[in-house]
Amino acid sequence: MIMSYKRKTSQVNKNGVQDSGNLKSVCGSKFHIRIITRNAVIRLTILAVVLTLLCLWGCYSMTEMPERSYKGQLPAPTDAQILLSHELARDVKKLADEIGERNFLNHKKLNAARDFIEASLLEADYQTRRQEYKARDEIFCNIEAEKTGTKYPEQIIIVGAHYDSAYGSPGANDNASGVAATLALARYFADRESIRTLRFVFFVNEEPPFYHTNQMGSVVYAKSCRTKNDNIIAMLCLETIGYYLDKPNSQHYPFPFSLVYPSTGNFVAFLSNFGPSRELLYAAIGSFRKNCMFPSEGGAIPEIIAGVNWSDHWSFWQQGYPAIMITDTAPFRYPYYHEPADTFDKIDYDRLARVVTGLRHVIIDLDQL
């Protein structure tokens, strides 16, 4: 009875409150839980810090580029750049204003763009070649012009752009700007010796519904290059490259790249994936930065990130060729992307001319590697 009474009194006091014996046990349990909780918080904090550091290191490794991007006010354009800006404006106006929307639903206008490109190349003393293929009961054409290298003719550098436009859009920036730039580069190198073969290619059917299908023009072209065992050492894809802003917060990115890249859309971007194209990326942007006083950003970024594979360079990646995209980042900056308002007047021809001038040096340096 005494033992029983003691046991009961050790459990409950006269106020119905648990006594010190069990309080010690309960407090001990709570203290133990607090230790476990605190340890868990510490572990989670350490894990979060480690993951953050890994993320930052990953971003750094993807975005750290050779040389430094130009900062500050742009120098006055040279006479040659002024003439080049007029040349670029003329060709964009022809494609976007005079011809207008050009795609599989506007096949006659697509062919008019093809004829204009061929005539421009012939005027620059190139021989052109059509690569024809059938899709949706129509014949479509990629266009190629080539300057054979004097020392290593089997090694090929391709500069390319798609000449079709999205449904409902005249496609001034996307991608008459890229076509005009490619034509300007072809004219520049027409009477200049190169030790490697320079090939200027204009792709059809980059836009939906052909995008990333076997009927995409650049897919057809890249596959044929692989079948012929062409030794393509570099492919430069010029995609939507004419829109630049000095306005803060005019540039956007998929997370977490907003933590790394600038928020002002006044630069041209050089992009590759993680494969062999990364070395080409470093060579190209390094050359551009050494030779051109114009802001530039670069990234070797996984293809799962939105936008990295959104053009014809992707087709060459599929065939194992090194390829990069050079772009103003399209919808991450350009509010008229794939819209009827993608018109001639939206392009900054002065800055586009500076970019093209820098790309001349990139091609020269790639040729001389």
C-alpha positions in Angstrom: 0.0 0.0 0.0 2.8 2.4 0.9 4.6 1.6 -2.3 1.4 2.0 -4.2 0.7 5.3 -2.6 4.2 6.6 -3.3 3.9 5.6 -6.9 0.7 7.5 -7.3 2.0 10.6 -5.5 5.0 10.5 -7.7 2.6 10.8 -10.7 0.1 13.4 -9.6 0.1 16.1 -6.9 -2.9 17.5 -5.1 -3.5 20.0 -7.9 -3.6 17.3 -10.5 -0.2 18.3 -11.9 2.4 15.8 -12.8 5.2 15.7 -10.2 8.9 16.2 -10.5 9.6 12.5 -11.2 7.7 12.4 -14.4 8.5 16.0 -15.2 12.2 15.1 -15.4 11.3 12.4 -17.8 9.1 14.6 -20.0 11.6 17.5 -19.8 14.3 15.1 -20.8 12.3 14.0 -23.8 11.5 17.5 -24.8 15.2 18.4 -24.5 16.1 15.4 -26.6 13.6 16.5 -29.2 15.0 20.0 -29.2 18.5 18.6 -29.8 17.3 16.5 -32.7 15.4 19.4 -34.1 18.3 21.7 -33.7 20.6 19.2 -35.3 18.2 18.7 -38.2 18.1 22.5 -38.8 21.9 22.7 -38.7 22.1 19.8 -41.2 19.5 21.4 -43.5 21.2 24.8 -43.3 24.6 23.2 -44.2 22.9 21.4 -47.1 21.3 24.6 -48.3 24.6 26.4 -48.1 26.4 23.6 -50.0 23.7 23.5 -52.6 23.8 27.3 -53.0 27.6 27.2 -53.4 27.4 24.4 -55.9 24.7 26.4 -57.8 26.9 29.5 -57.8 29.9 27.5 -58.8 27.9 25.9 -61.6 26.7 29.3 -62.8 30.3 30.6 -62.6 31.6 27.6 -64.7 28.9 28.1 -67.2 29.2 31.9 -67.6 32.9 32.6 -67.0 34.3 33.6 -70.4 37.7 34.7 -71.7 38.6 38.4 -72.0 36.2 41.1 -70.7 33.0 42.4 -72.1 33.2 46.1 -73.2 31.8 48.5 -70.7 30.9 52.2 -71.1 29.7 54.5 -73.9 30.1 53.2 -77.4 32.6 55.0 -79.6 31.4 57.0 -82.6 30.7 54.6 -85.6 33.4 54.5 -88.3 32.5 55.4 -91.8 32.6 51.7 -92.7 30.2 50.9 -89.9 27.8 53.6 -91.1 27.9 52.2 -94.6 27.4 48.7 -93.2 24.3 49.9 -91.1 22.7 51.2 -94.4 23.4 47.9 -96.1 21.9 45.9 -93.2 18.8 48.2 -93.1 18.3 47.8 -96.9 18.3 44.0 -96.7 16.0 43.8 -93.6 13.6 46.2 -95.3 13.5 44.0 -98.4 12.8 40.8 -96.4 10.5 42.2 -93.7 8.7 45.1 -95.4 8.7 44.4 -99.1 8.4 40.6 -98.9 6.9 40.3 -95.5 5.7 37.2 -93.8 7.4 34.2 -95.4 6.7 30.6 -94.4 5.0 27.4 -95.5 1.7 29.2 -95.4 3.1 32.0 -97.6 5.1 29.8 -100.0 5.4 32.4 -102.7 6.9 35.0 -100.4 9.2 32.3 -99.0 10.4 31.7 -102.5 10.7 35.5 -103.1 13.0 35.6 -100.0 15.0 32.7 -101.5 15.4 34.4 -104.8 16.5 37.7 -103.1 19.2 35.8 -101.1 20.4 34.0 -104.2 20.6 37.2 -106.3 22.5 38.9 -103.5 25.1 36.1 -103.4 25.4 36.0 -107.1 26.0 39.8 -107.1 28.9 39.2 -104.7 30.4 36.7 -107.2 29.4 33.5 -105.3 28.0 30.4 -107.0 25.0 29.3 -105.1 23.6 25.8 -104.5 20.1 24.8 -103.5 19.3 21.9 -101.3 15.8 21.0 -102.1 13.5 18.7 -100.1 9.8 18.1 -99.9 7.6 18.7 -96.9 3.8 19.1 -96.8 3.6 18.6 -100.5 5.8 21.6 -101.2 9.4 22.0 -102.2 11.6 23.9 -99.8 15.2 25.1 -100.3 18.3 25.6 -98.2 20.7 28.0 -99.9 24.5 27.6 -99.8 27.4 29.7 -101.0 31.0 28.6 -100.5 34.5 30.1 -100.6 37.1 27.3 -100.8 40.0 27.5 -98.4 43.5 27.8 -99.8 45.4 25.7 -97.3 42.8 23.5 -95.5 39.9 23.3 -97.8 38.5 20.2 -96.1 38.0 22.2 -92.9 34.7 24.1 -93.0 33.4 27.1 -91.1 29.7 27.7 -91.5 27.9 31.0 -90.9 24.1 30.4 -91.1 20.7 32.0 -90.5 17.1 31.0 -91.2 15.2 33.1 -93.7 11.6 32.0 -92.9 9.4 34.0 -90.4 6.9 32.8 -87.8 3.2 32.6 -88.7 1.7 36.1 -88.5 5.0 38.0 -88.3 7.0 39.8 -90.9 10.1 38.7 -89.1 12.4 41.7 -89.1 14.4 40.8 -86.1 13.5 37.1 -86.3 15.2 36.5 -88.5 15.8 39.1 -91.3 18.4 40.6 -89.0 20.4 37.3 -89.0 20.0 36.9 -92.8 21.1 40.4 -93.5 24.2 39.9 -91.2 25.0 36.6 -92.9 24.8 38.3 -96.4 27.0 41.2 -95.2 29.6 38.7 -93.9 29.5 36.8 -97.2 30.1 40.0 -99.1 33.0 41.0 -96.9 34.8 37.7 -97.4 34.0 37.3 -101.1 37.3 38.8 -102.2 39.4 37.9 -99.2 41.5 34.9 -99.0 40.8 32.3 -96.3 42.9 29.2 -95.5 39.8 27.2 -94.5 36.6 26.9 -96.4 33.9 29.5 -95.5 30.3 28.4 -96.2 27.3 30.7 -95.9 24.1 28.9 -95.5 20.5 30.2 -95.3 18.0 27.7 -93.8 14.4 27.3 -94.5 11.7 26.1 -92.1 13.2 26.9 -88.7 9.9 28.1 -87.4 6.9 25.9 -86.3 5.5 23.5 -87.3 8.9 22.3 -88.6 10.9 23.4 -85.5 13.0 20.5 -84.1 11.5 18.0 -86.6 13.1 16.1 -89.4 11.6 18.7 -91.9 13.4 21.6 -90.3 15.8 23.0 -92.9 18.9 22.9 -90.8 18.2 19.4 -89.7 18.0 18.3 -93.4 21.2 20.2 -94.1 23.2 19.0 -91.0 22.3 15.4 -91.7 23.4 15.7 -95.3 26.8 17.1 -94.1 27.2 14.1 -91.8 26.3 11.7 -94.6 29.0 13.4 -96.8 31.4 13.3 -93.8 31.9 17.1 -94.1 34.6 18.3 -91.6 32.7 21.2 -90.0 35.0 22.7 -87.4 32.7 25.6 -86.5 29.1 26.6 -87.1 27.9 30.2 -86.2 24.2 30.6 -86.0 23.0 34.2 -86.3 19.6 34.3 -84.7 17.5 37.5 -83.9 20.5 39.9 -83.4 19.1 43.4 -84.0 17.5 44.7 -80.8 19.4 46.5 -78.1 18.3 48.6 -75.1 20.0 50.8 -72.5 17.0 50.7 -70.2 17.5 49.0 -66.8 15.6 45.7 -66.3 15.1 45.4 -70.0 16.8 41.9 -70.0 15.3 38.8 -68.5 16.5 35.2 -68.0 15.5 31.8 -66.7 16.4 31.4 -63.1 19.2 31.4 -61.8 20.9 33.3 -64.6 19.4 36.5 -63.4 21.9 36.3 -60.6 24.8 36.3 -62.9 24.0 38.3 -66.1 23.3 42.0 -66.4 19.7 43.3 -66.4 20.2 45.8 -69.2 19.7 44.4 -72.7 22.5 46.2 -74.5 24.7 43.2 -75.2 25.0 40.4 -77.8 25.1 36.9 -76.4 27.2 33.9 -77.4 25.7 30.5 -76.4 26.7 26.9 -76.5 25.9 23.6 -74.8 28.3 21.6 -72.6 29.7 19.5 -75.5 32.6 20.2 -77.9 30.9 23.5 -78.8 32.2 25.0 -75.6 35.7 25.4 -77.0 34.3 27.1 -80.0 32.3 29.4 -77.8 35.4 30.4 -75.9 37.3 31.1 -79.1 34.5 33.1 -80.6 33.7 35.4 -77.7 37.3 35.8 -76.9 38.0 37.1 -80.4 34.9 39.3 -80.3 35.9 40.9 -77.1 39.5 41.5 -78.2 38.4 43.2 -81.4 35.1 44.8 -80.9 34.1 47.6 -78.5 30.6 46.3 -77.9 29.1 44.6 -74.8 28.9 40.8 -75.0 27.9 37.9 -72.7 28.6 34.2 -73.1 27.4 30.9 -71.6 28.0 27.2 -72.0 24.6 26.1 -70.7 22.8 22.8 -70.5 20.2 22.2 -73.2 17.5 21.8 -70.6 17.6 25.5 -70.0 14.9 27.3 -72.0 16.3 29.1 -75.1 19.7 27.5 -75.4 18.7 25.3 -78.3 16.1 27.5 -80.0 17.6 27.7 -83.4 19.6 26.0 -86.2 22.8 25.4 -84.2 20.8 22.7 -82.4 20.6 20.7 -85.7 24.4 20.6 -85.8 24.6 19.5 -82.2 22.5 16.5 -83.2 25.2 15.5 -85.7 28.1 16.0 -83.3 29.3 19.3 -84.9 30.6 22.3 -82.8 28.0 25.1 -83.1 27.1 28.2 -81.2 24.2 30.7 -81.4 24.8 34.4 -81.5 21.7 36.4 -80.5 20.2 39.3 -78.7 18.4 36.7 -76.6 15.1 37.0 -78.6 12.0 36.7 -76.2 14.1 37.3 -73.1 14.5 40.9 -74.4 12.5 41.5 -77.5 8.8 42.2 -76.8 7.8 41.8 -80.4 9.1 38.2 -80.8 6.9 36.2 -83.2 4.4 39.2 -83.3 3.0 41.2 -86.2 4.9 44.2 -84.7 8.3 42.6 -85.5 8.9 45.2 -88.1 11.8 47.0 -89.9 11.7 50.0 -87.5 12.4 48.0 -84.4 16.0 47.2 -85.3 19.0 49.2 -84.1 21.1 49.2 -87.3 24.0 51.1 -85.8 24.5 48.4 -83.1 23.8 45.6 -85.5 26.6 46.9 -87.7 29.0 46.9 -84.8 28.1 43.3 -84.0 28.7 42.3 -87.6 32.0 44.1 -87.6 33.0 42.0 -84.5 31.9 38.8 -86.2 34.2 39.5 -89.1 37.1 39.3 -86.7 35.7 36.1 -85.1 35.6 34.4 -88.5 39.1 35.6 -89.4 40.5 34.3 -86.1 38.7 31.0 -86.5 40.1 30.7 -89.9 43.6 31.3 -88.7 43.5 28.9 -85.7 
